[in-house]
C-alpha cells in the first residue's frame, strides 16, 4: 500500500510530496489515519505562512497533524518528511 505525504504553504508557498510503501492492512491504515487526523478542519493556509500536511492513502486525502504520530507510525512519518521533494511552487 502506498502512502503519500503532501506539504503545502509556508513563507514561500511550495508543495512538496513524498511517497512510501507500507505492508499494512486496511484496518491498520484506518488506525493510522485516526491517530494523526487533524483536530479541526481549519487549514493553516488561513494563517499567514502556515503549512498544511495531508496524507493520501486508500484513495482518501486527510488533513493531518504529524506531531500526533507515535510508534511505527512516527517512523513512517519521519521517513516521509525526510524524503519530501518540491513538486510545485
One Martini backbone bead per residue (centre of mass of N, CA, C, O) as a GRO file, in nm:
protein
   89
    1UNK     BB    1   0.098   0.035   0.021
    2UNK     BB    2   0.042   0.373  -0.035
    3UNK     BB    3   0.202   0.676   0.089
    4UNK     BB    4   0.114   1.028   0.095
    5UNK     BB    5   0.291   1.328   0.145
    6UNK     BB    6   0.158   1.663   0.185
    7UNK     BB    7   0.314   1.985   0.149
    8UNK     BB    8   0.181   2.315   0.223
    9UNK     BB    9   0.310   2.627   0.202
   10UNK     BB   10   0.436   2.908   0.348
   11UNK     BB   11   0.633   3.170   0.288
   12UNK     BB   12   0.710   2.994   0.029
   13UNK     BB   13   0.494   2.863  -0.169
   14UNK     BB   14   0.491   2.507  -0.150
   15UNK     BB   15   0.501   2.177  -0.290
   16UNK     BB   16   0.528   1.863  -0.121
   17UNK     BB   17   0.647   1.519  -0.175
   18UNK     BB   18   0.586   1.177  -0.046
   19UNK     BB   19   0.662   0.822  -0.094
   20UNK     BB   20   0.541   0.505   0.043
   21UNK     BB   21   0.569   0.172   0.148
   22UNK     BB   22   0.329  -0.052   0.301
   23UNK     BB   23   0.237  -0.341   0.522
   24UNK     BB   24  -0.095  -0.294   0.539
   25UNK     BB   25  -0.395  -0.291   0.650
   26UNK     BB   26  -0.691  -0.139   0.645
   27UNK     BB   27  -0.708  -0.115   0.954
   28UNK     BB   28  -0.430   0.017   0.994
   29UNK     BB   29  -0.483   0.270   0.819
   30UNK     BB   30  -0.715   0.375   0.994
   31UNK     BB   31  -0.555   0.405   1.255
   32UNK     BB   32  -0.352   0.605   1.144
   33UNK     BB   33  -0.555   0.829   1.066
   34UNK     BB   34  -0.683   0.861   1.350
   35UNK     BB   35  -0.418   0.947   1.496
   36UNK     BB   36  -0.336   1.202   1.274
   37UNK     BB   37  -0.572   1.363   1.270
   38UNK     BB   38  -0.697   1.654   1.257
   39UNK     BB   39  -0.887   1.837   1.486
   40UNK     BB   40  -0.939   2.044   1.254
   41UNK     BB   41  -1.050   2.217   0.953
   42UNK     BB   42  -0.844   2.430   0.979
   43UNK     BB   43  -0.639   2.588   0.775
   44UNK     BB   44  -0.314   2.718   0.767
   45UNK     BB   45  -0.367   2.898   0.510
   46UNK     BB   46  -0.520   3.112   0.701
   47UNK     BB   47  -0.231   3.140   0.793
   48UNK     BB   48   0.037   3.300   0.799
   49UNK     BB   49   0.270   3.079   0.677
   50UNK     BB   50   0.132   2.819   0.665
   51UNK     BB   51   0.122   2.457   0.717
   52UNK     BB   52   0.021   2.176   0.533
   53UNK     BB   53  -0.104   1.837   0.591
   54UNK     BB   54  -0.129   1.537   0.393
   55UNK     BB   55  -0.287   1.220   0.346
   56UNK     BB   56  -0.252   0.952   0.108
   57UNK     BB   57  -0.495   0.682   0.139
   58UNK     BB   58  -0.714   0.482   0.005
   59UNK     BB   59  -0.838   0.728  -0.161
   60UNK     BB   60  -0.747   0.935   0.067
   61UNK     BB   61  -0.771   1.276   0.201
   62UNK     BB   62  -0.594   1.389   0.500
   63UNK     BB   63  -0.574   1.592   0.749
   64UNK     BB   64  -0.271   1.647   0.946
   65UNK     BB   65  -0.085   1.569   1.256
   66UNK     BB   66   0.239   1.476   1.285
   67UNK     BB   67   0.277   1.491   1.609
   68UNK     BB   68   0.072   1.234   1.670
   69UNK     BB   69   0.272   1.032   1.605
   70UNK     BB   70   0.343   0.683   1.680
   71UNK     BB   71   0.576   0.473   1.656
   72UNK     BB   72   0.556   0.336   1.350
   73UNK     BB   73   0.422   0.597   1.244
   74UNK     BB   74   0.659   0.788   1.303
   75UNK     BB   75   0.857   0.649   1.111
   76UNK     BB   76   0.700   0.707   0.851
   77UNK     BB   77   0.689   1.013   0.878
   78UNK     BB   78   0.993   1.059   0.890
   79UNK     BB   79   1.054   0.943   0.613
   80UNK     BB   80   0.877   1.139   0.453
   81UNK     BB   81   1.004   1.407   0.545
   82UNK     BB   82   1.298   1.335   0.433
   83UNK     BB   83   1.151   1.295   0.119
   84UNK     BB   84   1.079   1.566   0.036
   85UNK     BB   85   0.954   1.711  -0.273
   86UNK     BB   86   0.934   1.933  -0.511
   87UNK     BB   87   0.630   2.006  -0.730
   88UNK     BB   88   0.539   2.312  -0.638
   89UNK     BB   89   0.541   2.695  -0.666
   0.00000   0.00000   0.00000
